[in-house]
Amino acid sequence: MKAVTTTQVSKAGTNGHPVASEALPAAVRPAIPVGAASDLLIVDCDIHFTPDPKAIERRLPQPWRSRWESGSRGAGGSGYWNPNGVIRRDTRLPDGRYIDTDPHAMAEHHLDRNGITYGMLNLASFTFAVTPESDWGAAIASATNDTIIEDWLPVDPRYRVSMLVSPVDPVLAAKEIRRVGRTPGVVQVLMPSATPMALGRR
């Protein structure tokens, strides 16, 4: 999650878009500093979030669900981890979870607090993309897309989604785009560059 400088506009946008002050709940508006008149919106283009693994698991068909349950969720890592973690401590909720795991908490503690008009949800991990098994990677991408669209997108109208595809198989990637690409709120395709082979394989 990135820090965003907030600005509130004082007039309606000339392009017909709602200004930031109109797009936010009334209780939040007084906390946002007033700036010069503008028709610009405040967009966080890179909100890293973590969907519930159990929710993804429920949407995986067999035999992929059994593999996911066993702990195989894409390619492995180096085994070296940051001992202090990589998530800001002040984003931890009272129950121990972090706001990147809860769409309601993300909206309250980030979108509301920082006056964000739209927030682009980008998955934090792409390990599925580097699996050499095309069908496995595509299955994870599909189940993850369904989880985001069904569990995150309806929570707040400010959310926008980067749908996922596995770049290992272009045919399966195109099939996934045709399946969910026209879903309202899905605005772009996120294709990881970490692949087993160079894209194009030349």
Protein Blocks (a to p, Z undefined) as FASTA:
>chain_A
ZZddddddfbdcfklpacfklmpcfklmmmpccddddfbdcddfbdcddddfklmmmmpc
cfklmmmmnopacjcdehpacfkbjadfklpcfkopafklpmklmmmmmmmmnopabdcd
ddfbfklmmpcblklmmmmmmmmmmmmmmmmmmmpmkbccdddddfkbmmlmmmmmmmmm
mgghiabdcddfbdfbdehiZZ
